[in-house]
Amino acid sequence: MVIDEKFRDDAKFLCRRFGIKRLSVFGSVSRGEERDDSDIDFLAEFDTPTPATMPERYFGFIEEAGKRFNREIQLLTPSMIRNPHLKKSISRDLTVIHE
């Protein structure tokens, strides 16, 4: 999967729909090393998340992105990344898609 204009447009549509102010991709897709069975790893910063709306927005994005990209989706938010080694690894591959 190439991070082309269609990929970016689809991702931006999902960002508007689910209130994501910044979306990045990392991992094999970001590095251009994905295989046909690779998932897509996203890092998302949501606009003013509230406890009442966050689950619907989080899981809604995963479901809709999976359908749109026909891949398994892994979605992290910055607050989920507590391990400094994981944070460093993710930051090396990070490609911003929307902000």
mmCIF file as gemmi writes it, N, C-alpha and C atoms, coordinates in Angstrom:
data_model
loop_
_atom_site.group_PDB
_atom_site.id
_atom_site.type_symbol
_atom_site.label_atom_id
_atom_site.label_alt_id
_atom_site.label_comp_id
_atom_site.label_asym_id
_atom_site.label_entity_id
_atom_site.label_seq_id
_atom_site.pdbx_PDB_ins_code
_atom_site.Cartn_x
_atom_site.Cartn_y
_atom_site.Cartn_z
_atom_site.occupancy
_atom_site.B_iso_or_equiv
_atom_site.pdbx_formal_charge
_atom_site.auth_seq_id
_atom_site.auth_asym_id
_atom_site.pdbx_PDB_model_num
ATOM 1 N N . MET Axp A 1 ? 0.847 -1.174 0 1 0 ? 1 A 1
ATOM 2 C CA . MET Axp A 1 ? 0 0 0 1 0 ? 1 A 1
ATOM 3 C C . MET Axp A 1 ? 0.892 1.235 0 1 0 ? 1 A 1
ATOM 4 N N . VAL Axp A 2 ? 0.668 2.082 -0.94 1 0 ? 2 A 1
ATOM 5 C CA . VAL Axp A 2 ? 1.444 3.304 -1.063 1 0 ? 2 A 1
ATOM 6 C C . VAL Axp A 2 ? 0.683 4.447 -0.395 1 0 ? 2 A 1
ATOM 7 N N . ILE Axp A 3 ? 1.414 5.298 0.287 1 0 ? 3 A 1
ATOM 8 C CA . ILE Axp A 3 ? 0.782 6.478 0.885 1 0 ? 3 A 1
ATOM 9 C C . ILE Axp A 3 ? 0.676 7.528 -0.219 1 0 ? 3 A 1
ATOM 10 N N . ASP Axp A 4 ? -0.351 7.368 -1.041 1 0 ? 4 A 1
ATOM 11 C CA . ASP Axp A 4 ? -0.556 8.269 -2.165 1 0 ? 4 A 1
ATOM 12 C C . ASP Axp A 4 ? -1.675 9.263 -1.844 1 0 ? 4 A 1
ATOM 13 N N . GLU Axp A 5 ? -2.06 10.032 -2.84 1 0 ? 5 A 1
ATOM 14 C CA . GLU Axp A 5 ? -3.087 11.056 -2.629 1 0 ? 5 A 1
ATOM 15 C C . GLU Axp A 5 ? -4.422 10.443 -2.215 1 0 ? 5 A 1
ATOM 16 N N . LYS Axp A 6 ? -4.792 9.302 -2.796 1 0 ? 6 A 1
ATOM 17 C CA . LYS Axp A 6 ? -6.049 8.633 -2.425 1 0 ? 6 A 1
ATOM 18 C C . LYS Axp A 6 ? -6.007 8.184 -0.97 1 0 ? 6 A 1
ATOM 19 N N . PHE Axp A 7 ? -4.903 7.596 -0.55 1 0 ? 7 A 1
ATOM 20 C CA . PHE Axp A 7 ? -4.755 7.178 0.846 1 0 ? 7 A 1
ATOM 21 C C . PHE Axp A 7 ? -4.924 8.386 1.763 1 0 ? 7 A 1
ATOM 22 N N . ARG Axp A 8 ? -4.246 9.477 1.445 1 0 ? 8 A 1
ATOM 23 C CA . ARG Axp A 8 ? -4.337 10.696 2.26 1 0 ? 8 A 1
ATOM 24 C C . ARG Axp A 8 ? -5.752 11.26 2.268 1 0 ? 8 A 1
ATOM 25 N N . ASP Axp A 9 ? -6.408 11.293 1.104 1 0 ? 9 A 1
ATOM 26 C CA . ASP Axp A 9 ? -7.777 11.808 1.033 1 0 ? 9 A 1
ATOM 27 C C . ASP Axp A 9 ? -8.731 10.963 1.863 1 0 ? 9 A 1
ATOM 28 N N . ASP Axp A 10 ? -8.608 9.641 1.763 1 0 ? 10 A 1
ATOM 29 C CA . ASP Axp A 10 ? -9.457 8.749 2.561 1 0 ? 10 A 1
ATOM 30 C C . ASP Axp A 10 ? -9.202 8.951 4.053 1 0 ? 10 A 1
ATOM 31 N N . ALA Axp A 11 ? -7.942 9.068 4.427 1 0 ? 11 A 1
ATOM 32 C CA . ALA Axp A 11 ? -7.591 9.272 5.837 1 0 ? 11 A 1
ATOM 33 C C . ALA Axp A 11 ? -8.123 10.616 6.34 1 0 ? 11 A 1
ATOM 34 N N . LYS Axp A 12 ? -8.017 11.655 5.537 1 0 ? 12 A 1
ATOM 35 C CA . LYS Axp A 12 ? -8.519 12.977 5.939 1 0 ? 12 A 1
ATOM 36 C C . LYS Axp A 12 ? -10.031 12.965 6.109 1 0 ? 12 A 1
ATOM 37 N N . PHE Axp A 13 ? -10.73 12.242 5.234 1 0 ? 13 A 1
ATOM 38 C CA . PHE Axp A 13 ? -12.176 12.092 5.378 1 0 ? 13 A 1
ATOM 39 C C . PHE Axp A 13 ? -12.507 11.461 6.735 1 0 ? 13 A 1
ATOM 40 N N . LEU Axp A 14 ? -11.794 10.394 7.076 1 0 ? 14 A 1
ATOM 41 C CA . LEU Axp A 14 ? -12.018 9.724 8.359 1 0 ? 14 A 1
ATOM 42 C C . LEU Axp A 14 ? -11.687 10.645 9.53 1 0 ? 14 A 1
ATOM 43 N N . CYS Axp A 15 ? -10.66 11.452 9.392 1 0 ? 15 A 1
ATOM 44 C CA . CYS Axp A 15 ? -10.293 12.394 10.456 1 0 ? 15 A 1
ATOM 45 C C . CYS Axp A 15 ? -11.419 13.386 10.709 1 0 ? 15 A 1
ATOM 46 N N . ARG Axp A 16 ? -11.986 13.92 9.645 1 0 ? 16 A 1
ATOM 47 C CA . ARG Axp A 16 ? -13.103 14.861 9.809 1 0 ? 16 A 1
ATOM 48 C C . ARG Axp A 16 ? -14.298 14.162 10.441 1 0 ? 16 A 1
ATOM 49 N N . ARG Axp A 17 ? -14.569 12.954 10.014 1 0 ? 17 A 1
ATOM 50 C CA . ARG Axp A 17 ? -15.736 12.226 10.512 1 0 ? 17 A 1
ATOM 51 C C . ARG Axp A 17 ? -15.616 11.879 11.999 1 0 ? 17 A 1
ATOM 52 N N . PHE Axp A 18 ? -14.411 11.538 12.438 1 0 ? 18 A 1
ATOM 53 C CA . PHE Axp A 18 ? -14.243 11.067 13.813 1 0 ? 18 A 1
ATOM 54 C C . PHE Axp A 18 ? -13.517 12.059 14.714 1 0 ? 18 A 1
ATOM 55 N N . GLY Axp A 19 ? -13.35 13.289 14.262 1 0 ? 19 A 1
ATOM 56 C CA . GLY Axp A 19 ? -12.786 14.337 15.112 1 0 ? 19 A 1
ATOM 57 C C . GLY Axp A 19 ? -11.325 14.123 15.469 1 0 ? 19 A 1
ATOM 58 N N . ILE Axp A 20 ? -10.522 13.806 14.478 1 0 ? 20 A 1
ATOM 59 C CA . ILE Axp A 20 ? -9.087 13.611 14.698 1 0 ? 20 A 1
ATOM 60 C C . ILE Axp A 20 ? -8.355 14.829 14.161 1 0 ? 20 A 1
ATOM 61 N N . LYS Axp A 21 ? -7.587 15.485 15.031 1 0 ? 21 A 1
ATOM 62 C CA . LYS Axp A 21 ? -6.886 16.695 14.588 1 0 ? 21 A 1
ATOM 63 C C . LYS Axp A 21 ? -5.521 16.399 13.977 1 0 ? 21 A 1
ATOM 64 N N . ARG Axp A 22 ? -4.932 15.276 14.335 1 0 ? 22 A 1
ATOM 65 C CA . ARG Axp A 22 ? -3.634 14.892 13.76 1 0 ? 22 A 1
ATOM 66 C C . ARG Axp A 22 ? -3.608 13.371 13.631 1 0 ? 22 A 1
ATOM 67 N N . LEU Axp A 23 ? -3.255 12.908 12.431 1 0 ? 23 A 1
ATOM 68 C CA . LEU Axp A 23 ? -3.189 11.473 12.176 1 0 ? 23 A 1
ATOM 69 C C . LEU Axp A 23 ? -1.875 11.162 11.478 1 0 ? 23 A 1
ATOM 70 N N . SER Axp A 24 ? -1.184 10.173 12.003 1 0 ? 24 A 1
ATOM 71 C CA . SER Axp A 24 ? 0.081 9.724 11.419 1 0 ? 24 A 1
ATOM 72 C C . SER Axp A 24 ? 0.017 8.219 11.226 1 0 ? 24 A 1
ATOM 73 N N . VAL Axp A 25 ? 0.856 7.741 10.333 1 0 ? 25 A 1
ATOM 74 C CA . VAL Axp A 25 ? 1.002 6.312 10.119 1 0 ? 25 A 1
ATOM 75 C C . VAL Axp A 25 ? 2.443 5.949 10.488 1 0 ? 25 A 1
ATOM 76 N N . PHE Axp A 26 ? 2.631 4.752 11.025 1 0 ? 26 A 1
ATOM 77 C CA . PHE Axp A 26 ? 3.967 4.283 11.371 1 0 ? 26 A 1
ATOM 78 C C . PHE Axp A 26 ? 4.054 2.798 11.066 1 0 ? 26 A 1
ATOM 79 N N . GLY Axp A 27 ? 5.216 2.235 11.241 1 0 ? 27 A 1
ATOM 80 C CA . GLY Axp A 27 ? 5.389 0.806 10.995 1 0 ? 27 A 1
ATOM 81 C C . GLY Axp A 27 ? 5.678 0.51 9.536 1 0 ? 27 A 1
ATOM 82 N N . SER Axp A 28 ? 5.348 -0.694 9.121 1 0 ? 28 A 1
ATOM 83 C CA . SER Axp A 28 ? 5.737 -1.166 7.788 1 0 ? 28 A 1
ATOM 84 C C . SER Axp A 28 ? 5.149 -0.323 6.662 1 0 ? 28 A 1
ATOM 85 N N . VAL Axp A 29 ? 3.931 0.165 6.81 1 0 ? 29 A 1
ATOM 86 C CA . VAL Axp A 29 ? 3.333 0.999 5.76 1 0 ? 29 A 1
ATOM 87 C C . VAL Axp A 29 ? 4.115 2.295 5.614 1 0 ? 29 A 1
ATOM 88 N N . SER Axp A 30 ? 4.483 2.898 6.726 1 0 ? 30 A 1
ATOM 89 C CA . SER Axp A 30 ? 5.248 4.145 6.695 1 0 ? 30 A 1
ATOM 90 C C . SER Axp A 30 ? 6.623 3.945 6.059 1 0 ? 30 A 1
ATOM 91 N N . ARG Axp A 31 ? 7.219 2.8 6.321 1 0 ? 31 A 1
ATOM 92 C CA . ARG Axp A 31 ? 8.552 2.512 5.779 1 0 ? 31 A 1
ATOM 93 C C . ARG Axp A 31 ? 8.519 1.985 4.344 1 0 ? 31 A 1
ATOM 94 N N . GLY Axp A 32 ? 7.316 1.685 3.84 1 0 ? 32 A 1
ATOM 95 C CA . GLY Axp A 32 ? 7.201 1.116 2.498 1 0 ? 32 A 1
ATOM 96 C C . GLY Axp A 32 ? 7.589 -0.345 2.456 1 0 ? 32 A 1
ATOM 97 N N . GLU Axp A 33 ? 7.491 -1.046 3.593 1 0 ? 33 A 1
ATOM 98 C CA . GLU Axp A 33 ? 7.896 -2.452 3.697 1 0 ? 33 A 1
ATOM 99 C C . GLU Axp A 33 ? 6.723 -3.393 3.94 1 0 ? 33 A 1
ATOM 100 N N . GLU Axp A 34 ? 5.499 -2.904 3.745 1 0 ? 34 A 1
ATOM 101 C CA . GLU Axp A 34 ? 4.333 -3.727 4.059 1 0 ? 34 A 1
ATOM 102 C C . GLU Axp A 34 ? 4.176 -4.871 3.064 1 0 ? 34 A 1
ATOM 103 N N . ARG Axp A 35 ? 3.492 -5.908 3.537 1 0 ? 35 A 1
ATOM 104 C CA . ARG Axp A 35 ? 3.14 -7.056 2.699 1 0 ? 35 A 1
ATOM 105 C C . ARG Axp A 35 ? 1.625 -7.02 2.497 1 0 ? 35 A 1
ATOM 106 N N . ASP Axp A 36 ? 1.132 -7.946 1.707 1 0 ? 36 A 1
ATOM 107 C CA . ASP Axp A 36 ? -0.311 -7.996 1.452 1 0 ? 36 A 1
ATOM 108 C C . ASP Axp A 36 ? -1.121 -8.211 2.724 1 0 ? 36 A 1
ATOM 109 N N . ASP Axp A 37 ? -0.526 -8.886 3.707 1 0 ? 37 A 1
ATOM 110 C CA . ASP Axp A 37 ? -1.256 -9.168 4.945 1 0 ? 37 A 1
ATOM 111 C C . ASP Axp A 37 ? -0.894 -8.212 6.088 1 0 ? 37 A 1
ATOM 112 N N . SER Axp A 38 ? -0.163 -7.153 5.787 1 0 ? 38 A 1
ATOM 113 C CA . SER Axp A 38 ? 0.232 -6.192 6.83 1 0 ? 38 A 1
ATOM 114 C C . SER Axp A 38 ? -0.962 -5.363 7.287 1 0 ? 38 A 1
ATOM 115 N N . ASP Axp A 39 ? -0.944 -5.015 8.558 1 0 ? 39 A 1
ATOM 116 C CA . ASP Axp A 39 ? -1.95 -4.091 9.071 1 0 ? 39 A 1
ATOM 117 C C . ASP Axp A 39 ? -1.466 -2.66 8.836 1 0 ? 39 A 1
ATOM 118 N N . ILE Axp A 40 ? -2.315 -1.696 9.18 1 0 ? 40 A 1
ATOM 119 C CA . ILE Axp A 40 ? -1.924 -0.291 9.112 1 0 ? 40 A 1
ATOM 120 C C . ILE Axp A 40 ? -1.898 0.233 10.542 1 0 ? 40 A 1
ATOM 121 N N . ASP Axp A 41 ? -0.762 0.772 10.939 1 0 ? 41 A 1
ATOM 122 C CA . ASP Axp A 41 ? -0.581 1.321 12.279 1 0 ? 41 A 1
ATOM 123 C C . ASP Axp A 41 ? -0.766 2.833 12.224 1 0 ? 41 A 1
ATOM 124 N N . PHE Axp A 42 ? -1.778 3.328 12.95 1 0 ? 42 A 1
ATOM 125 C CA . PHE Axp A 42 ? -2.057 4.756 13.01 1 0 ? 42 A 1
ATOM 126 C C . PHE Axp A 42 ? -1.804 5.288 14.414 1 0 ? 42 A 1
ATOM 127 N N . LEU Axp A 43 ? -1.393 6.543 14.475 1 0 ? 43 A 1
ATOM 128 C CA . LEU Axp A 43 ? -1.305 7.293 15.724 1 0 ? 43 A 1
ATOM 129 C C . LEU Axp A 43 ? -2.222 8.493 15.553 1 0 ? 43 A 1
ATOM 130 N N . ALA Axp A 44 ? -3.214 8.634 16.434 1 0 ? 44 A 1
ATOM 131 C CA . ALA Axp A 44 ? -4.221 9.687 16.289 1 0 ? 44 A 1
ATOM 132 C C . ALA Axp A 44 ? -4.298 10.562 17.529 1 0 ? 44 A 1
ATOM 133 N N . GLU Axp A 45 ? -4.418 11.852 17.289 1 0 ? 45 A 1
ATOM 134 C CA . GLU Axp A 45 ? -4.722 12.817 18.344 1 0 ? 45 A 1
ATOM 135 C C . GLU Axp A 45 ? -6.127 13.326 18.072 1 0 ? 45 A 1
ATOM 136 N N . PHE Axp A 46 ? -7.036 13.031 18.98 1 0 ? 46 A 1
ATOM 137 C CA . PHE Axp A 46 ? -8.434 13.419 18.815 1 0 ? 46 A 1
ATOM 138 C C . PHE Axp A 46 ? -8.661 14.844 19.301 1 0 ? 46 A 1
ATOM 139 N N . ASP Axp A 47 ? -9.598 15.546 18.634 1 0 ? 47 A 1
ATOM 140 C CA . ASP Axp A 47 ? -10.044 16.859 19.097 1 0 ? 47 A 1
ATOM 141 C C . ASP Axp A 47 ? -10.806 16.676 20.403 1 0 ? 47 A 1
ATOM 142 N N . THR Axp A 48 ? -10.443 17.402 21.41 1 0 ? 48 A 1
ATOM 143 C CA . THR Axp A 48 ? -11.145 17.439 22.697 1 0 ? 48 A 1
ATOM 144 C C . THR Axp A 48 ? -11.971 16.184 23 1 0 ? 48 A 1
ATOM 145 N N . PRO Axp A 49 ? -11.299 15.06 23.193 1 0 ? 49 A 1
ATOM 146 C CA . PRO Axp A 49 ? -12.049 13.84 23.501 1 0 ? 49 A 1
ATOM 147 C C . PRO Axp A 49 ? -12.716 13.93 24.869 1 0 ? 49 A 1
ATOM 148 N N . THR Axp A 50 ? -13.918 13.419 24.936 1 0 ? 50 A 1
ATOM 149 C CA . THR Axp A 50 ? -14.625 13.328 26.211 1 0 ? 50 A 1
ATOM 150 C C . THR Axp A 50 ? -14.878 11.856 26.494 1 0 ? 50 A 1
ATOM 151 N N . PRO Axp A 51 ? -14.981 11.49 27.752 1 0 ? 51 A 1
ATOM 152 C CA . PRO Axp A 51 ? -15.224 10.079 28.068 1 0 ? 51 A 1
ATOM 153 C C . PRO Axp A 51 ? -16.47 9.518 27.381 1 0 ? 51 A 1
ATOM 154 N N . ALA Axp A 52 ? -17.481 10.354 27.188 1 0 ? 52 A 1
ATOM 155 C CA . ALA Axp A 52 ? -18.725 9.868 26.582 1 0 ? 52 A 1
ATOM 156 C C . ALA Axp A 52 ? -18.584 9.582 25.088 1 0 ? 52 A 1
ATOM 157 N N . THR Axp A 53 ? -17.76 10.353 24.385 1 0 ? 53 A 1
ATOM 158 C CA . THR Axp A 53 ? -17.668 10.193 22.927 1 0 ? 53 A 1
ATOM 159 C C . THR Axp A 53 ? -16.446 9.402 22.464 1 0 ? 53 A 1
ATOM 160 N N . MET Axp A 54 ? -15.465 9.277 23.316 1 0 ? 54 A 1
ATOM 161 C CA . MET Axp A 54 ? -14.202 8.67 22.886 1 0 ? 54 A 1
ATOM 162 C C . MET Axp A 54 ? -14.346 7.229 22.379 1 0 ? 54 A 1
ATOM 163 N N . PRO Axp A 55 ? -15.05 6.342 23.065 1 0 ? 55 A 1
ATOM 164 C CA . PRO Axp A 55 ? -15.146 4.968 22.546 1 0 ? 55 A 1
ATOM 165 C C . PRO Axp A 55 ? -15.768 4.9 21.152 1 0 ? 55 A 1
ATOM 166 N N . GLU Axp A 56 ? -16.827 5.673 20.931 1 0 ? 56 A 1
ATOM 167 C CA . GLU Axp A 56 ? -17.486 5.662 19.625 1 0 ? 56 A 1
ATOM 168 C C . GLU Axp A 56 ? -16.549 6.179 18.539 1 0 ? 56 A 1
ATOM 169 N N . ARG Axp A 57 ? -15.808 7.218 18.83 1 0 ? 57 A 1
ATOM 170 C CA . ARG Axp A 57 ? -14.887 7.787 17.851 1 0 ? 57 A 1
ATOM 171 C C . ARG Axp A 57 ? -13.704 6.848 17.598 1 0 ? 57 A 1
ATOM 172 N N . TYR Axp A 58 ? -13.143 6.305 18.667 1 0 ? 58 A 1
ATOM 173 C CA . TYR Axp A 58 ? -11.981 5.414 18.56 1 0 ? 58 A 1
ATOM 174 C C . TYR Axp A 58 ? -12.327 4.148 17.768 1 0 ? 58 A 1
ATOM 175 N N . PHE Axp A 59 ? -13.353 3.437 18.224 1 0 ? 59 A 1
ATOM 176 C CA . PHE Axp A 59 ? -13.713 2.178 17.562 1 0 ? 59 A 1
ATOM 177 C C . PHE Axp A 59 ? -14.371 2.417 16.207 1 0 ? 59 A 1
ATOM 178 N N . GLY Axp A 60 ? -15.063 3.542 16.061 1 0 ? 60 A 1
ATOM 179 C CA . GLY Axp A 60 ? -15.638 3.897 14.766 1 0 ? 60 A 1
ATOM 180 C C . GLY Axp A 60 ? -14.558 4.098 13.723 1 0 ? 60 A 1
ATOM 181 N N . PHE Axp A 61 ? -13.476 4.788 14.106 1 0 ? 61 A 1
ATOM 182 C CA . PHE Axp A 61 ? -12.361 4.984 13.174 1 0 ? 61 A 1
ATOM 183 C C . PHE Axp A 61 ? -11.771 3.644 12.76 1 0 ? 61 A 1
ATOM 184 N N . ILE Axp A 62 ? -11.523 2.772 13.717 1 0 ? 62 A 1
ATOM 185 C CA . ILE Axp A 62 ? -10.934 1.463 13.407 1 0 ? 62 A 1
ATOM 186 C C . ILE Axp A 62 ? -11.812 0.695 12.421 1 0 ? 62 A 1
ATOM 187 N N . GLU Axp A 63 ? -13.104 0.667 12.687 1 0 ? 63 A 1
ATOM 188 C CA . GLU Axp A 63 ? -14.024 -0.075 11.82 1 0 ? 63 A 1
ATOM 189 C C . GLU Axp A 63 ? -14.081 0.525 10.411 1 0 ? 63 A 1
ATOM 190 N N . GLU Axp A 64 ? -14.274 1.826 10.329 1 0 ? 64 A 1
ATOM 191 C CA . GLU Axp A 64 ? -14.396 2.474 9.015 1 0 ? 64 A 1
ATOM 192 C C . GLU Axp A 64 ? -13.084 2.444 8.232 1 0 ? 64 A 1
ATOM 193 N N . ALA Axp A 65 ? -11.967 2.644 8.91 1 0 ? 65 A 1
ATOM 194 C CA . ALA Axp A 65 ? -10.67 2.591 8.229 1 0 ? 65 A 1
ATOM 195 C C . ALA Axp A 65 ? -10.402 1.181 7.708 1 0 ? 65 A 1
ATOM 196 N N . GLY Axp A 66 ? -10.764 0.174 8.484 1 0 ? 66 A 1
ATOM 197 C CA . GLY Axp A 66 ? -10.59 -1.208 8.041 1 0 ? 66 A 1
ATOM 198 C C . GLY Axp A 66 ? -11.357 -1.498 6.763 1 0 ? 66 A 1
ATOM 199 N N . LYS Axp A 67 ? -12.586 -0.992 6.693 1 0 ? 67 A 1
ATOM 200 C CA . LYS Axp A 67 ? -13.396 -1.179 5.482 1 0 ? 67 A 1
ATOM 201 C C . LYS Axp A 67 ? -12.805 -0.401 4.307 1 0 ? 67 A 1
ATOM 202 N N . ARG Axp A 68 ? -12.429 0.834 4.556 1 0 ? 68 A 1
ATOM 203 C CA . ARG Axp A 68 ? -11.949 1.719 3.487 1 0 ? 68 A 1
ATOM 204 C C . ARG Axp A 68 ? -10.616 1.235 2.905 1 0 ? 68 A 1
ATOM 205 N N . PHE Axp A 69 ? -9.711 0.786 3.782 1 0 ? 69 A 1
ATOM 206 C CA . PHE Axp A 69 ? -8.383 0.371 3.326 1 0 ? 69 A 1
ATOM 207 C C . PHE Axp A 69 ? -8.256 -1.141 3.136 1 0 ? 69 A 1
ATOM 208 N N . ASN Axp A 70 ? -9.299 -1.876 3.521 1 0 ? 70 A 1
ATOM 209 C CA . ASN Axp A 70 ? -9.308 -3.335 3.398 1 0 ? 70 A 1
ATOM 210 C C . ASN Axp A 70 ? -8.097 -3.965 4.09 1 0 ? 70 A 1
ATOM 211 N N . ARG Axp A 71 ? -7.825 -3.478 5.278 1 0 ? 71 A 1
ATOM 212 C CA . ARG Axp A 71 ? -6.707 -3.965 6.102 1 0 ? 71 A 1
ATOM 213 C C . ARG Axp A 71 ? -7.134 -3.974 7.566 1 0 ? 71 A 1
ATOM 214 N N . GLU Axp A 72 ? -6.422 -4.755 8.363 1 0 ? 72 A 1
ATOM 215 C CA . GLU Axp A 72 ? -6.588 -4.667 9.809 1 0 ? 72 A 1
ATOM 216 C C . GLU Axp A 72 ? -5.966 -3.348 10.253 1 0 ? 72 A 1
ATOM 217 N N . ILE Axp A 73 ? -6.607 -2.691 11.205 1 0 ? 73 A 1
ATOM 218 C CA . ILE Axp A 73 ? -6.158 -1.383 11.671 1 0 ? 73 A 1
ATOM 219 C C . ILE Axp A 73 ? -5.727 -1.472 13.13 1 0 ? 73 A 1
ATOM 220 N N . GLN Axp A 74 ? -4.575 -0.9 13.417 1 0 ? 74 A 1
ATOM 221 C CA . GLN Axp A 74 ? -4.107 -0.718 14.79 1 0 ? 74 A 1
ATOM 222 C C . GLN Axp A 74 ? -4.102 0.787 15.036 1 0 ? 74 A 1
ATOM 223 N N . LEU Axp A 75 ? -4.751 1.223 16.093 1 0 ? 75 A 1
ATOM 224 C CA . LEU Axp A 75 ? -4.855 2.65 16.381 1 0 ? 75 A 1
ATOM 225 C C . LEU Axp A 75 ? -4.357 2.933 17.788 1 0 ? 75 A 1
ATOM 226 N N . LEU Axp A 76 ? -3.381 3.812 17.875 1 0 ? 76 A 1
ATOM 227 C CA . LEU Axp A 76 ? -2.864 4.267 19.163 1 0 ? 76 A 1
ATOM 228 C C . LEU Axp A 76 ? -3.116 5.758 19.302 1 0 ? 76 A 1
ATOM 229 N N . THR Axp A 77 ? -3.19 6.2 20.54 1 0 ? 77 A 1
ATOM 230 C CA . THR Axp A 77 ? -3.204 7.626 20.843 1 0 ? 77 A 1
ATOM 231 C C . THR Axp A 77 ? -1.932 7.905 21.642 1 0 ? 77 A 1
ATOM 232 N N . PRO Axp A 78 ? -1.466 9.148 21.667 1 0 ? 78 A 1
ATOM 233 C CA . PRO Axp A 78 ? -0.221 9.436 22.397 1 0 ? 78 A 1
ATOM 234 C C . PRO Axp A 78 ? -0.243 8.971 23.857 1 0 ? 78 A 1
ATOM 235 N N . SER Axp A 79 ? -1.392 9.076 24.515 1 0 ? 79 A 1
ATOM 236 C CA . SER Axp A 79 ? -1.45 8.677 25.93 1 0 ? 79 A 1
ATOM 237 C C . SER Axp A 79 ? -1.301 7.171 26.129 1 0 ? 79 A 1
ATOM 238 N N . MET Axp A 80 ? -1.479 6.393 25.089 1 0 ? 80 A 1
ATOM 239 C CA . MET Axp A 80 ? -1.329 4.937 25.186 1 0 ? 80 A 1
ATOM 240 C C . MET Axp A 80 ? 0.133 4.508 25.15 1 0 ? 80 A 1
ATOM 241 N N . ILE Axp A 81 ? 1.007 5.379 24.691 1 0 ? 81 A 1
ATOM 242 C CA . ILE Axp A 81 ? 2.416 5.016 24.496 1 0 ? 81 A 1
ATOM 243 C C . ILE Axp A 81 ? 3.218 5.464 25.711 1 0 ? 81 A 1
ATOM 244 N N . ARG Axp A 82 ? 3.384 4.558 26.647 1 0 ? 82 A 1
ATOM 245 C CA . ARG Axp A 82 ? 4.096 4.882 27.89 1 0 ? 82 A 1
ATOM 246 C C . ARG Axp A 82 ? 5.527 4.358 27.896 1 0 ? 82 A 1
ATOM 247 N N . ASN Axp A 83 ? 5.768 3.326 27.13 1 0 ? 83 A 1
ATOM 248 C CA . ASN Axp A 83 ? 7.097 2.726 27.079 1 0 ? 83 A 1
ATOM 249 C C . ASN Axp A 83 ? 8.017 3.608 26.233 1 0 ? 83 A 1
ATOM 250 N N . PRO Axp A 84 ? 9.13 4.102 26.805 1 0 ? 84 A 1
ATOM 251 C CA . PRO Axp A 84 ? 10.01 5.005 26.055 1 0 ? 84 A 1
ATOM 252 C C . PRO Axp A 84 ? 10.64 4.361 24.818 1 0 ? 84 A 1
ATOM 253 N N . HIS Axp A 85 ? 10.888 3.06 24.864 1 0 ? 85 A 1
ATOM 254 C CA . HIS Axp A 85 ? 11.47 2.371 23.707 1 0 ? 85 A 1
ATOM 255 C C . HIS Axp A 85 ? 10.457 2.29 22.561 1 0 ? 85 A 1
ATOM 256 N N . LEU Axp A 86 ? 9.206 2.004 22.907 1 0 ? 86 A 1
ATOM 257 C CA . LEU Axp A 86 ? 8.151 1.97 21.896 1 0 ? 86 A 1
ATOM 258 C C . LEU Axp A 86 ? 7.941 3.363 21.308 1 0 ? 86 A 1
ATOM 259 N N . LYS Axp A 87 ? 7.936 4.361 22.166 1 0 ? 87 A 1
ATOM 260 C CA . LYS Axp A 87 ? 7.758 5.745 21.707 1 0 ? 87 A 1
ATOM 261 C C . LYS Axp A 87 ? 8.856 6.135 20.716 1 0 ? 87 A 1
ATOM 262 N N . LYS Axp A 88 ? 10.082 5.775 21.024 1 0 ? 88 A 1
ATOM 263 C CA . LYS Axp A 88 ? 11.215 6.087 20.147 1 0 ? 88 A 1
ATOM 264 C C . LYS Axp A 88 ? 11.089 5.341 18.82 1 0 ? 88 A 1
ATOM 265 N N . SER Axp A 89 ? 10.718 4.078 18.879 1 0 ? 89 A 1
ATOM 266 C CA . SER Axp A 89 ? 10.554 3.27 17.677 1 0 ? 89 A 1
ATOM 267 C C . SER Axp A 89 ? 9.464 3.844 16.773 1 0 ? 89 A 1
ATOM 268 N N . ILE Axp A 90 ? 8.349 4.22 17.362 1 0 ? 90 A 1
ATOM 269 C CA . ILE Axp A 90 ? 7.25 4.805 16.587 1 0 ? 90 A 1
ATOM 270 C C . ILE Axp A 90 ? 7.674 6.129 15.97 1 0 ? 90 A 1
ATOM 271 N N . SER Axp A 91 ? 8.353 6.961 16.734 1 0 ? 91 A 1
ATOM 272 C CA . SER Axp A 91 ? 8.727 8.292 16.235 1 0 ? 91 A 1
ATOM 273 C C . SER Axp A 91 ? 9.69 8.218 15.046 1 0 ? 91 A 1
ATOM 274 N N . ARG Axp A 92 ? 10.481 7.158 14.957 1 0 ? 92 A 1
ATOM 275 C CA . ARG Axp A 92 ? 11.399 6.997 13.816 1 0 ? 92 A 1
ATOM 276 C C . ARG Axp A 92 ? 10.65 6.803 12.503 1 0 ? 92 A 1
ATOM 277 N N . ASP Axp A 93 ? 9.509 6.128 12.568 1 0 ? 93 A 1
ATOM 278 C CA . ASP Axp A 93 ? 8.752 5.772 11.36 1 0 ? 93 A 1
ATOM 279 C C . ASP Axp A 93 ? 7.597 6.718 11.053 1 0 ? 93 A 1
ATOM 280 N N . LEU Axp A 94 ? 7.314 7.642 11.917 1 0 ? 94 A 1
ATOM 281 C CA . LEU Axp A 94 ? 6.088 8.437 11.837 1 0 ? 94 A 1
ATOM 282 C C . LEU Axp A 94 ? 6.002 9.273 10.56 1 0 ? 94 A 1
ATOM 283 N N . THR Axp A 95 ? 4.895 9.108 9.848 1 0 ? 95 A 1
ATOM 284 C CA . THR Axp A 95 ? 4.589 9.924 8.672 1 0 ? 95 A 1
ATOM 285 C C . THR Axp A 95 ? 3.247 10.597 8.917 1 0 ? 95 A 1
ATOM 286 N N . VAL Axp A 96 ? 3.235 11.913 8.987 1 0 ? 96 A 1
ATOM 287 C CA . VAL Axp A 96 ? 1.998 12.658 9.243 1 0 ? 96 A 1
ATOM 288 C C . VAL Axp A 96 ? 1.13 12.622 7.985 1 0 ? 96 A 1
ATOM 289 N N . ILE Axp A 97 ? -0.133 12.266 8.18 1 0 ? 97 A 1
ATOM 290 C CA . ILE Axp A 97 ? -1.099 12.185 7.089 1 0 ? 97 A 1
ATOM 291 C C . ILE Axp A 97 ? -2.041 13.385 7.114 1 0 ? 97 A 1
ATOM 292 N N . HIS Axp A 98 ? -2.397 13.833 8.315 1 0 ? 98 A 1
ATOM 293 C CA . HIS Axp A 98 ? -3.365 14.93 8.471 1 0 ? 98 A 1
ATOM 294 C C . HIS Axp A 98 ? -3.039 15.715 9.727 1 0 ? 98 A 1
ATOM 295 N N . GLU Axp A 99 ? -3.086 17.055 9.587 1 0 ? 99 A 1
ATOM 296 C CA . GLU Axp A 99 ? -3.012 17.912 10.786 1 0 ? 99 A 1
ATOM 297 C C . GLU Axp A 99 ? -3.633 19.25 10.501 1 0 ? 99 A 1
